[in-house]
Amino acid sequence: MDIIKVSSTSRTSAVAGAIAGVIREHKHAEVQAIGAGAVNQAVKALILAT
């Protein structure tokens, strides 16, 4: 399984879709976000994916 890397310019819906797909396949996902903007996008995507 690969790490899902999130940046501050990542589209929230695209990241959420990637997270949901990985969770369906592997039952867990690993997300990497460095910086406040990236963490913000990652958290929003995690909320959408669940």
CYANA upper distance limits for C-alpha pairs under 8 A (distance plus 0.5 A):
  1 MET  CA     26 HIS  CA      8.25
  2 ASP  CA     30 GLU  CA      7.95
  3 ILE  CA     29 ALA  CA      8.01
  3 ILE  CA     30 GLU  CA      5.65
  3 ILE  CA     31 VAL  CA      6.17
  3 ILE  CA     32 GLN  CA      7.13
  4 ILE  CA     15 VAL  CA      8.45
  4 ILE  CA     18 ALA  CA      8.19
  4 ILE  CA     19 ILE  CA      8.01
  4 ILE  CA     29 ALA  CA      8.22
  4 ILE  CA     30 GLU  CA      6.66
  4 ILE  CA     31 VAL  CA      5.20
  4 ILE  CA     32 GLN  CA      6.56
  5 LYS  CA     31 VAL  CA      6.46
  5 LYS  CA     32 GLN  CA      5.31
  5 LYS  CA     33 ALA  CA      6.65
  6 VAL  CA     10 SER  CA      6.56
  6 VAL  CA     15 VAL  CA      7.87
  6 VAL  CA     31 VAL  CA      7.73
  6 VAL  CA     32 GLN  CA      6.59
  6 VAL  CA     33 ALA  CA      5.59
  6 VAL  CA     34 ILE  CA      8.36
  6 VAL  CA     38 ALA  CA      6.29
  6 VAL  CA     39 VAL  CA      8.19
  6 VAL  CA     41 GLN  CA      7.69
  6 VAL  CA     42 ALA  CA      6.70
  7 SER  CA     33 ALA  CA      6.84
  7 SER  CA     34 ILE  CA      7.82
  7 SER  CA     37 GLY  CA      7.68
  7 SER  CA     38 ALA  CA      4.94
  7 SER  CA     39 VAL  CA      8.37
  7 SER  CA     41 GLN  CA      7.82
  8 SER  CA     35 GLY  CA      8.39
  8 SER  CA     36 ALA  CA      8.37
  8 SER  CA     37 GLY  CA      5.01
  8 SER  CA     38 ALA  CA      4.49
  8 SER  CA     39 VAL  CA      8.06
  8 SER  CA     40 ASN  CA      8.04
  8 SER  CA     41 GLN  CA      6.67
  9 THR  CA     38 ALA  CA      8.03
 10 SER  CA     14 ALA  CA      8.10
 10 SER  CA     15 VAL  CA      7.57
 10 SER  CA     38 ALA  CA      8.32
 10 SER  CA     41 GLN  CA      7.47
 11 ARG  CA     15 VAL  CA      6.85
 11 ARG  CA     41 GLN  CA      8.27
 12 THR  CA     16 ALA  CA      6.57
 12 THR  CA     41 GLN  CA      6.47
 12 THR  CA     42 ALA  CA      7.90
 12 THR  CA     44 LYS  CA      7.10
 12 THR  CA     45 ALA  CA      5.59
 13 SER  CA     17 GLY  CA      6.64
 13 SER  CA     45 ALA  CA      7.02
 13 SER  CA     48 LEU  CA      8.02
 14 ALA  CA     18 ALA  CA      6.78
 15 VAL  CA     19 ILE  CA      6.63
 15 VAL  CA     42 ALA  CA      7.98
 15 VAL  CA     45 ALA  CA      6.30
 16 ALA  CA     20 ALA  CA      6.59
 16 ALA  CA     45 ALA  CA      4.94
 16 ALA  CA     46 LEU  CA      6.62
 16 ALA  CA     47 ILE  CA      8.49
 16 ALA  CA     48 LEU  CA      6.37
 16 ALA  CA     49 ALA  CA      5.28
 17 GLY  CA     21 GLY  CA      6.60
 17 GLY  CA     49 ALA  CA      7.13
 18 ALA  CA     22 VAL  CA      6.73
 19 ILE  CA     23 ILE  CA      6.60
 19 ILE  CA     29 ALA  CA      6.87
 19 ILE  CA     45 ALA  CA      8.37
 19 ILE  CA     46 LEU  CA      7.79
 19 ILE  CA     49 ALA  CA      6.90
 20 ALA  CA     24 ARG  CA      6.64
 20 ALA  CA     49 ALA  CA      5.81
 20 ALA  CA     50 THR  CA      7.94
 21 GLY  CA     25 GLU  CA      6.83
 22 VAL  CA     26 HIS  CA      6.30
 22 VAL  CA     27 LYS  CA      7.75
 22 VAL  CA     28 HIS  CA      7.38
 22 VAL  CA     29 ALA  CA      6.44
 23 ILE  CA     27 LYS  CA      4.96
 23 ILE  CA     28 HIS  CA      5.23
 23 ILE  CA     29 ALA  CA      6.13
 24 ARG  CA     28 HIS  CA      8.44
 31 VAL  CA     42 ALA  CA      8.09
 33 ALA  CA     38 ALA  CA      5.66
 33 ALA  CA     39 VAL  CA      5.75
 33 ALA  CA     42 ALA  CA      7.21
 34 ILE  CA     38 ALA  CA      6.36
 34 ILE  CA     39 VAL  CA      7.01
 35 GLY  CA     39 VAL  CA      6.64
 36 ALA  CA     40 ASN  CA      6.61
 37 GLY  CA     41 GLN  CA      6.85
 38 ALA  CA     42 ALA  CA      6.61
 39 VAL  CA     43 VAL  CA      6.57
 40 ASN  CA     44 LYS  CA      6.78
 41 GLN  CA     45 ALA  CA      6.62
 42 ALA  CA     46 LEU  CA      6.61
 43 VAL  CA     47 ILE  CA      6.75
 44 LYS  CA     48 LEU  CA      6.85
 45 ALA  CA     49 ALA  CA      6.55
 46 LEU  CA     50 THR  CA      6.87
